[in-house]
Amino acid sequence: ATGRVWDGVAGSCTPLTFTLVDKTGKEGVSSGLVLARYGAARGKVCGYNTHVPTKANGEVLCRSMGYPGCIRQTNNDNWGIQGNYTSLIGSLTCKEGASSIADCSFFTGSSYLYGCGNDNDLFLQCASC
């Protein structure tokens, strides 16, 4: 699933997609570590300073990946594969009623990702009915 968000540096809309990765690194699963692709960059979604757990964040992300909703979200899991990725998205905030990632706010860039260690990575379990 793809959303497009304004990239002020590039001066254009940039594709933003999400996927879940399991403990073995397999993508496209219904439960796991949240990874984002923003243009050519790929990385983790930081759960630090994202007001987790807010139901809206998980709901929007799961729906953007084609699932009907979110069952569970955490940011305190610690898997070995997390070290394979850097943080890309921080301070994700989706308000109740948000229908897509375009209705949410977030930051990218190292100056906004302070406190985003592996213990702050966002994990989701999406409904897969």
C-alpha positions in Angstrom: 0.0 0.0 0.0 1.3 3.4 -0.9 0.6 6.9 0.4 2.2 10.0 -0.9 3.5 12.8 1.4 5.0 16.1 0.6 8.8 16.2 0.7 9.9 19.8 1.2 13.5 19.1 0.3 12.7 17.4 -3.0 9.8 19.8 -3.6 7.5 16.9 -4.6 5.3 14.1 -3.3 7.3 11.1 -2.2 5.9 7.6 -1.9 5.6 6.2 1.6 4.9 2.5 2.1 5.0 0.2 5.1 5.6 -3.5 5.6 6.0 -5.9 8.6 9.1 -8.1 9.1 9.2 -11.2 11.2 12.1 -12.4 13.4 13.7 -14.1 10.4 13.5 -11.0 8.2 10.6 -12.2 6.1 8.5 -9.3 4.8 4.8 -9.1 4.2 3.7 -10.9 7.4 0.7 -9.8 9.5 2.7 -9.4 12.7 6.2 -7.9 13.3 8.6 -5.0 13.2 7.3 -2.0 11.2 9.5 -0.9 8.3 8.9 2.1 6.2 10.1 3.0 2.7 10.2 6.7 2.0 11.5 7.4 -1.5 14.8 5.4 -1.7 15.3 5.2 2.1 14.1 2.2 4.1 14.1 1.9 7.9 12.2 1.3 11.2 9.4 3.3 12.6 10.4 4.6 16.0 7.9 4.1 18.8 9.6 6.7 21.0 7.5 9.9 21.2 4.8 8.5 19.0 2.2 8.5 21.8 2.1 4.7 21.6 -0.1 3.0 22.3 -2.6 5.0 20.4 -5.1 2.9 18.5 -5.2 5.3 15.5 -1.4 4.8 14.7 -1.8 1.0 14.5 -5.1 1.2 12.7 -3.8 3.5 10.0 -0.6 1.5 9.5 -2.3 -1.9 9.3 -4.9 -0.6 6.9 -2.2 1.0 4.7 -0.8 -2.6 4.4 -4.1 -4.0 3.4 -5.3 -5.4 6.7 -8.7 -4.6 8.2 -7.3 -3.3 11.5 -4.8 -3.5 14.3 -5.0 -6.1 17.2 -1.9 -5.1 19.2 1.0 -2.6 19.0 4.1 -2.3 21.2 7.4 -0.6 21.2 9.3 -2.6 23.8 10.0 -5.8 21.9 13.6 -6.6 21.2 14.5 -8.9 18.2 17.9 -9.6 16.8 17.0 -8.3 13.3 16.4 -4.8 14.5 20.1 -4.0 14.3 19.9 -4.6 10.5 17.8 -1.4 10.0 18.2 2.2 11.0 15.3 4.4 12.2 13.5 6.3 9.4 10.2 7.6 10.8 9.7 9.2 14.2 7.0 11.0 16.2 4.2 9.3 14.2 0.9 10.8 15.3 -2.4 9.7 13.8 -5.5 11.2 15.2 -8.7 9.2 15.7 -10.6 9.0 12.5 -7.5 9.2 10.3 -8.1 7.3 7.1 -4.6 7.2 5.7 -1.0 8.0 6.5 -1.5 11.3 4.7 -3.8 12.3 7.7 -0.9 11.7 10.1 2.2 13.6 11.1 5.7 12.3 11.4 9.3 13.3 11.1 12.3 11.9 9.1 15.9 12.7 9.5 18.5 12.1 12.2 17.8 15.3 14.1 14.2 14.1 14.8 15.0 10.5 15.7 16.8 11.0 19.1 15.9 8.3 21.6 15.1 5.8 18.8 17.1 2.8 20.0 16.1 -0.8 19.3 14.0 -0.8 22.4 11.7 1.9 20.9 11.0 0.3 17.6 7.3 -0.1 16.7 5.8 -3.5 16.4 2.3 -4.3 15.1 0.0 -7.3 15.0 -2.5 -6.6 12.3 -5.9 -8.4 11.9 -5.7 -10.9 9.1 -9.2 -12.1 8.5 
